[in-house]
Amino acid sequence: MSLVFDTDVLSTFGKIKRLDLLRGLFPNARFFIPPSVYNDLFKARERGYEFVD
């Protein structure tokens, strides 16, 4: 199974520092981040938001 994540999902889990929960919920899934979502998160990092790390 492959999962595609949007910016809202990744930023929400990133803000609470629990991206590991996604792996726990979907242990056998392949995660996919579209380039547009990656770019959004990269822009947030450039603006100083640390949740992206």
N, C-alpha and C positions, 0 to 999 in steps of 0.2 A: 504494500500500500504506500502511496505517496501523498503527502500533505503539502498544500500550498498555504503559506501564511501571509497575512496582510500586515501593514504597519501597526494597526491598532492592537492586534494580538501580541506581536513581538514587543512593542513598547510597553504594554501593560505588564507582561510577565517580567520584562527587563526592569521596570521601575520597582518591582517588589523583590528583585534579584532571585527569581525562581524559574528561570528558563528550564531548569531541570525537571520541573513538573510536566512539561510537555513531553519530554522523553519518557517519563514515568507513565503518562496516560497513553502514549502511543509507542511502546518499546520496539516494535518491529517496523515502524514506518520510516520512510525516507522523507526528510524535510526538504522543501524547496522554497527558496526566497526569490521571487521575481526581481529582475534588475531595478524596476521602478521602486520597489519596497526597499531594496538595498540602498538606493540613492536617497530616499527619504530619511532613512536611519543615518546615513553618512552625513547628510546635511544637519541633522540634529546633533551629531557628534561634533561637527565643526562649530556649532553654536555653543558648545560647552556642556551639553547634556551628557552626564556620565552613565545614565541607564543603558545606553547603547553598548557600552563595553561588555 
